[in-house]
Amino acid sequence: MDSTNRNGSGSGRMIWIGVAVGAAVGIGIALTRKKRDRWESARDVTKRISNKSSDMAEVTRDIVDRVKNIYEESRKVVEEANELWSHGRKLVGV
């Protein structure tokens, strides 16, 4: 019966040691984490944006080119529609 009690209390002790180690690690992580204020977060965002500014410039250039193409094609469609309208009016005699 003594060996059973020893083994039972030994495993209980190991569980408590595991809980204590886990709590210590959790507290250590919580204490080492630095709380950040809004200004630090804003600085980090601007740093990330400045690091990717060349990518953003390239993407913006692509978007502007696409918008320019859409504008050109739309202008051509409007001109053709105007010509068709004029031609239709001539056919009708108005």
Distance bins in CASP14 RR format, pairs under 12 A and 6 or more apart:
PFRMAT RR
TARGET T0000
AUTHOR 0000-0000-0000
RMODE 2
METHOD distances of the structure
MODEL  1
1 7 0 0 0 0 0 1 0 0 0 0 0
1 8 0 0 0 0 0 1 0 0 0 0 0
2 8 0 0 0 0 0 1 0 0 0 0 0
2 9 0 0 0 0 0 1 0 0 0 0 0
3 9 0 0 0 0 0 1 0 0 0 0 0
3 10 0 0 0 0 0 1 0 0 0 0 0
4 10 0 0 0 0 0 1 0 0 0 0 0
4 11 0 0 0 0 0 1 0 0 0 0 0
5 11 0 0 0 0 0 1 0 0 0 0 0
5 12 0 0 0 0 0 1 0 0 0 0 0
6 12 0 0 0 0 0 1 0 0 0 0 0
6 13 0 0 0 0 0 1 0 0 0 0 0
7 13 0 0 0 0 0 1 0 0 0 0 0
7 14 0 0 0 0 0 1 0 0 0 0 0
8 14 0 0 0 0 1 0 0 0 0 0 0
8 15 0 0 0 0 0 1 0 0 0 0 0
9 15 0 0 0 0 0 1 0 0 0 0 0
9 16 0 0 0 0 0 1 0 0 0 0 0
10 16 0 0 0 0 1 0 0 0 0 0 0
10 17 0 0 0 0 1 0 0 0 0 0 0
11 17 0 0 0 0 0 1 0 0 0 0 0
11 18 0 0 0 0 0 1 0 0 0 0 0
12 18 0 0 0 0 1 0 0 0 0 0 0
12 19 0 0 0 0 1 0 0 0 0 0 0
12 20 0 0 0 0 0 1 0 0 0 0 0
13 19 0 0 0 0 0 1 0 0 0 0 0
13 20 0 0 0 0 0 1 0 0 0 0 0
14 20 0 0 0 0 0 1 0 0 0 0 0
14 21 0 0 0 0 0 1 0 0 0 0 0
15 21 0 0 0 0 0 1 0 0 0 0 0
15 22 0 0 0 0 0 1 0 0 0 0 0
16 22 0 0 0 0 0 1 0 0 0 0 0
16 23 0 0 0 0 0 1 0 0 0 0 0
17 23 0 0 0 0 0 1 0 0 0 0 0
17 24 0 0 0 0 0 1 0 0 0 0 0
18 24 0 0 0 0 1 0 0 0 0 0 0
18 25 0 0 0 0 1 0 0 0 0 0 0
19 25 0 0 0 0 0 1 0 0 0 0 0
19 26 0 0 0 0 0 1 0 0 0 0 0
20 26 0 0 0 0 0 1 0 0 0 0 0
20 27 0 0 0 0 0 1 0 0 0 0 0
21 27 0 0 0 0 0 1 0 0 0 0 0
21 28 0 0 0 0 0 1 0 0 0 0 0
22 28 0 0 0 0 1 0 0 0 0 0 0
22 29 0 0 0 0 1 0 0 0 0 0 0
22 30 0 0 0 0 0 1 0 0 0 0 0
23 29 0 0 0 0 0 1 0 0 0 0 0
23 30 0 0 0 0 0 1 0 0 0 0 0
24 30 0 0 0 0 0 1 0 0 0 0 0
24 31 0 0 0 0 0 1 0 0 0 0 0
25 31 0 0 0 0 0 1 0 0 0 0 0
25 32 0 0 0 0 0 1 0 0 0 0 0
26 32 0 0 0 0 1 0 0 0 0 0 0
26 33 0 0 0 0 0 1 0 0 0 0 0
27 33 0 0 0 0 0 1 0 0 0 0 0
34 40 0 0 0 0 1 0 0 0 0 0 0
34 41 0 0 0 0 0 1 0 0 0 0 0
35 41 0 0 0 0 0 1 0 0 0 0 0
36 42 0 0 0 0 0 1 0 0 0 0 0
36 43 0 0 0 0 1 0 0 0 0 0 0
36 44 0 0 0 0 1 0 0 0 0 0 0
36 45 0 0 0 0 0 1 0 0 0 0 0
37 43 0 0 0 0 0 1 0 0 0 0 0
37 44 0 0 0 0 0 1 0 0 0 0 0
38 44 0 0 0 0 0 1 0 0 0 0 0
38 45 0 0 0 0 0 1 0 0 0 0 0
39 45 0 0 0 0 0 1 0 0 0 0 0
39 46 0 0 0 0 0 1 0 0 0 0 0
40 46 0 0 0 0 0 1 0 0 0 0 0
40 47 0 0 0 0 0 1 0 0 0 0 0
41 47 0 0 0 0 0 1 0 0 0 0 0
41 48 0 0 0 0 0 1 0 0 0 0 0
42 48 0 0 0 0 0 1 0 0 0 0 0
42 49 0 0 0 0 0 1 0 0 0 0 0
43 49 0 0 0 0 0 1 0 0 0 0 0
43 50 0 0 0 0 0 1 0 0 0 0 0
44 50 0 0 0 0 0 1 0 0 0 0 0
44 51 0 0 0 0 0 1 0 0 0 0 0
45 51 0 0 0 0 0 1 0 0 0 0 0
45 52 0 0 0 0 0 1 0 0 0 0 0
46 52 0 0 0 0 0 1 0 0 0 0 0
46 53 0 0 0 0 0 1 0 0 0 0 0
47 53 0 0 0 0 0 1 0 0 0 0 0
48 55 0 0 0 0 0 1 0 0 0 0 0
48 56 0 0 0 0 0 1 0 0 0 0 0
49 55 0 0 0 0 0 1 0 0 0 0 0
49 56 1 0 0 1 0 0 0 0 0 0 0
49 57 0 0 0 0 0 1 0 0 0 0 0
50 56 0 0 0 0 1 0 0 0 0 0 0
50 57 0 0 0 0 0 1 0 0 0 0 0
52 58 0 0 0 0 0 1 0 0 0 0 0
52 59 0 0 0 0 1 0 0 0 0 0 0
52 60 0 0 0 0 0 1 0 0 0 0 0
53 59 0 0 0 0 0 1 0 0 0 0 0
53 60 0 0 0 0 0 1 0 0 0 0 0
54 60 0 0 0 0 0 1 0 0 0 0 0
54 61 0 0 0 0 0 1 0 0 0 0 0
55 61 0 0 0 0 0 1 0 0 0 0 0
55 62 0 0 0 0 0 1 0 0 0 0 0
56 62 0 0 0 0 0 1 0 0 0 0 0
56 63 0 0 0 0 0 1 0 0 0 0 0
57 63 0 0 0 0 0 1 0 0 0 0 0
57 64 0 0 0 0 0 1 0 0 0 0 0
58 64 0 0 0 0 0 1 0 0 0 0 0
58 65 0 0 0 0 0 1 0 0 0 0 0
59 65 0 0 0 0 0 1 0 0 0 0 0
59 66 0 0 0 0 0 1 0 0 0 0 0
60 66 0 0 0 0 0 1 0 0 0 0 0
60 67 0 0 0 0 0 1 0 0 0 0 0
61 67 0 0 0 0 0 1 0 0 0 0 0
61 68 0 0 0 0 0 1 0 0 0 0 0
62 68 0 0 0 0 0 1 0 0 0 0 0
62 69 0 0 0 0 0 1 0 0 0 0 0
63 69 0 0 0 0 0 1 0 0 0 0 0
63 70 0 0 0 0 0 1 0 0 0 0 0
64 70 0 0 0 0 0 1 0 0 0 0 0
64 71 0 0 0 0 0 1 0 0 0 0 0
65 71 0 0 0 0 0 1 0 0 0 0 0
65 72 0 0 0 0 0 1 0 0 0 0 0
66 72 0 0 0 0 0 1 0 0 0 0 0
66 73 0 0 0 0 0 1 0 0 0 0 0
67 73 0 0 0 0 0 1 0 0 0 0 0
67 74 0 0 0 0 0 1 0 0 0 0 0
68 74 0 0 0 0 0 1 0 0 0 0 0
68 75 0 0 0 0 0 1 0 0 0 0 0
69 75 0 0 0 0 0 1 0 0 0 0 0
69 76 0 0 0 0 0 1 0 0 0 0 0
70 76 0 0 0 0 0 1 0 0 0 0 0
70 77 0 0 0 0 0 1 0 0 0 0 0
71 77 0 0 0 0 0 1 0 0 0 0 0
71 78 0 0 0 0 0 1 0 0 0 0 0
72 78 0 0 0 0 0 1 0 0 0 0 0
72 79 0 0 0 0 0 1 0 0 0 0 0
73 79 0 0 0 0 0 1 0 0 0 0 0
73 80 0 0 0 0 0 1 0 0 0 0 0
74 80 0 0 0 0 0 1 0 0 0 0 0
74 81 0 0 0 0 0 1 0 0 0 0 0
75 81 0 0 0 0 0 1 0 0 0 0 0
75 82 0 0 0 0 0 1 0 0 0 0 0
76 82 0 0 0 0 0 1 0 0 0 0 0
76 83 0 0 0 0 0 1 0 0 0 0 0
77 83 0 0 0 0 0 1 0 0 0 0 0
77 84 0 0 0 0 0 1 0 0 0 0 0
78 84 0 0 0 0 0 1 0 0 0 0 0
78 85 0 0 0 0 0 1 0 0 0 0 0
79 85 0 0 0 0 0 1 0 0 0 0 0
79 86 0 0 0 0 0 1 0 0 0 0 0
80 86 0 0 0 0 0 1 0 0 0 0 0
80 87 0 0 0 0 0 1 0 0 0 0 0
81 87 0 0 0 0 0 1 0 0 0 0 0
81 88 0 0 0 0 0 1 0 0 0 0 0
82 88 0 0 0 0 0 1 0 0 0 0 0
82 89 0 0 0 0 0 1 0 0 0 0 0
83 89 0 0 0 0 0 1 0 0 0 0 0
83 90 0 0 0 0 0 1 0 0 0 0 0
84 90 0 0 0 0 0 1 0 0 0 0 0
84 91 0 0 0 0 0 1 0 0 0 0 0
85 91 0 0 0 0 0 1 0 0 0 0 0
85 92 0 0 0 0 0 1 0 0 0 0 0
85 94 0 0 0 0 0 1 0 0 0 0 0
86 92 0 0 0 0 0 1 0 0 0 0 0
86 93 0 0 0 0 0 1 0 0 0 0 0
86 94 0 0 0 0 0 1 0 0 0 0 0
87 93 0 0 0 0 0 1 0 0 0 0 0
87 94 0 0 0 0 0 1 0 0 0 0 0
88 94 0 0 0 0 1 0 0 0 0 0 0
END
